[in-house]
Amino acid sequence: MKEENEQLRQLLDMKSKLNATKLIASDVIMRTPATWKQELTIDAGSQQGVTSNMLVIAGGGLIGSVGKVEDNSTVVNLLTNAENTEKISVKIQHGSTSIYGIIIGYDKEKDLLKISQLNSSSDISQGDKVVTGGLGNFKTTDIPVGEVVSVTHSSDYLTREVMVKLHADPMNLKVVELVGNPS
């Protein structure tokens, strides 16, 4: 109960900061050990207004995106799923500069999110904050994603990969919130 209350408090706090037009709070109803880091199921679906272009937050930050929507339940794709190919856009804040990129995966060994396809060659430093960018399918901006741990260049030096420590811990979730801006 205590953990659930704390998670609900964090969601309420988050709600006041979001610029999303649609918010749906939901309970986690199923999570299997075999797919613990890939997905979870919540008790809201199309009947409750869930759509496929919504992001999922908990613990004060982004934890995933809406996967398969049923009438009264939804499977959530977690960011910690190494096979996540949702192409969620993010914005890296370096001083007054914003650099946009795409979440391209998750490094299970290091427990870090991988971001690439950056729109700028501007500097990125350890500790830079990363938030959702609002481009593509997922329109909600400025949800905390995490902070930069390292930046590596590809072997051809044409692309960079940014490793990010997640802001929210998606391991022991009881409640989540779905956020979206219907276009």
C-alpha positions in Angstrom: 0.0 0.0 0.0 2.7 2.4 1.0 4.5 1.8 -2.3 1.3 2.3 -4.3 0.5 5.5 -2.5 3.9 6.9 -3.2 3.5 6.0 -6.9 0.1 7.6 -7.0 1.6 10.8 -5.4 4.3 10.9 -8.0 1.7 10.6 -10.8 -0.4 13.5 -9.3 2.8 15.6 -9.1 3.6 14.7 -12.7 0.1 15.5 -13.9 0.4 19.2 -12.9 3.5 19.6 -15.0 2.4 17.8 -18.2 1.2 19.6 -21.2 -0.8 16.6 -22.3 -4.5 17.0 -23.2 -5.4 13.4 -22.4 -4.4 11.6 -19.2 -5.6 8.1 -18.1 -4.5 6.6 -14.8 -4.4 2.9 -14.7 -3.4 -0.1 -12.5 -0.9 -2.7 -13.5 -2.9 -6.0 -13.7 -0.4 -8.4 -15.2 3.3 -8.8 -15.4 5.0 -12.1 -16.0 8.6 -12.9 -14.9 9.5 -14.1 -18.4 8.7 -10.7 -20.0 9.3 -8.5 -16.9 11.5 -6.0 -18.7 9.6 -6.1 -21.9 6.0 -5.4 -21.1 3.1 -5.2 -18.6 -0.6 -5.1 -18.9 -2.9 -2.4 -17.4 -6.6 -2.2 -16.8 -7.5 0.5 -19.3 -8.2 0.0 -23.0 -10.1 1.5 -25.9 -13.3 1.7 -23.8 -11.4 4.0 -21.4 -10.0 6.1 -24.3 -6.6 4.5 -24.7 -5.0 5.0 -28.2 -1.9 3.7 -29.7 0.0 7.0 -29.7 0.1 7.4 -26.0 3.1 7.3 -23.8 3.2 5.7 -20.3 4.7 7.4 -17.3 5.3 6.3 -13.7 7.7 7.3 -10.9 8.0 10.8 -12.3 9.2 9.8 -15.8 8.7 7.9 -19.0 8.6 4.1 -18.7 7.2 3.1 -22.1 4.5 3.4 -24.7 1.1 1.9 -25.5 1.5 -1.4 -27.4 -1.6 -3.6 -28.0 -4.9 -2.0 -27.1 -7.9 -4.2 -26.2 -11.4 -3.2 -25.1 -10.5 -3.0 -21.3 -6.8 -3.6 -21.1 -3.6 -2.5 -22.8 -0.2 -4.1 -23.2 2.5 -1.5 -22.5 5.9 -1.7 -24.3 8.6 -0.8 -21.7 11.6 1.2 -22.5 13.7 -1.5 -20.9 12.6 -3.9 -23.7 15.8 -4.4 -25.7 13.6 -5.0 -28.8 11.7 -1.7 -28.4 11.3 -0.2 -31.9 8.7 2.5 -31.1 10.8 5.4 -32.3 10.0 7.7 -29.5 11.5 11.1 -30.1 13.5 12.8 -27.3 15.1 16.1 -26.7 18.5 16.4 -25.0 19.0 19.7 -23.1 22.6 20.9 -23.3 22.7 24.3 -21.7 20.3 26.4 -23.9 20.6 24.0 -26.8 18.1 21.3 -27.6 19.2 18.3 -29.6 16.6 15.9 -30.9 17.1 12.2 -31.3 15.2 8.8 -31.3 15.2 6.1 -28.7 16.7 3.1 -30.6 17.0 0.5 -27.9 18.1 -0.6 -24.4 21.4 -2.0 -23.3 20.5 -4.8 -20.9 24.0 -5.2 -19.6 24.5 -1.6 -18.7 20.8 -0.9 -17.9 20.9 2.2 -20.1 18.7 3.6 -22.9 20.2 4.1 -26.3 19.5 7.2 -28.3 20.7 8.0 -31.8 19.7 9.7 -35.1 20.5 13.1 -33.6 19.6 16.2 -35.5 22.6 18.2 -34.6 26.3 17.7 -34.0 26.2 20.1 -30.9 27.9 19.1 -27.8 26.2 16.7 -25.4 27.6 16.2 -21.9 27.3 13.7 -19.1 24.4 14.8 -16.9 22.4 16.6 -19.7 18.7 16.0 -19.1 16.6 14.1 -21.6 12.9 14.6 -22.1 10.3 13.5 -24.7 10.5 15.5 -27.9 7.0 15.4 -29.2 7.9 14.5 -32.8 6.5 11.5 -34.8 3.6 9.4 -33.4 4.0 10.5 -29.8 3.1 14.2 -29.4 3.6 14.8 -25.7 6.7 16.8 -24.9 8.9 17.4 -21.9 8.2 14.1 -20.0 11.4 13.3 -18.1 13.2 10.4 -19.7 16.6 10.4 -17.9 20.1 11.9 -18.0 23.0 11.4 -20.3 25.7 9.0 -19.0 27.9 8.8 -22.1 28.2 9.7 -25.8 30.0 7.4 -28.2 30.8 7.9 -31.9 30.2 5.1 -34.4 33.2 3.7 -36.1 32.6 5.9 -39.1 32.2 9.0 -36.9 29.0 9.9 -38.8 26.6 9.1 -36.0 26.7 9.3 -32.3 25.0 7.1 -29.7 23.9 8.6 -26.4 23.5 6.3 -23.4 20.9 7.5 -20.9 20.1 6.4 -17.3 16.3 6.3 -16.9 14.7 8.8 -14.6 11.9 6.3 -13.6 12.4 2.8 -12.4 10.1 0.5 -14.3 10.7 -2.5 -12.1 8.0 -2.5 -9.4 5.1 -0.6 -10.9 1.6 -0.8 -9.4 0.1 2.3 -11.1 0.9 4.1 -14.4 -0.5 7.0 -16.3 -1.1 7.2 -20.0 -0.5 10.5 -21.6 -1.3 11.8 -25.1 -2.1 14.7 -27.3 -4.5 13.6 -29.9 -3.6 15.3 -33.1 
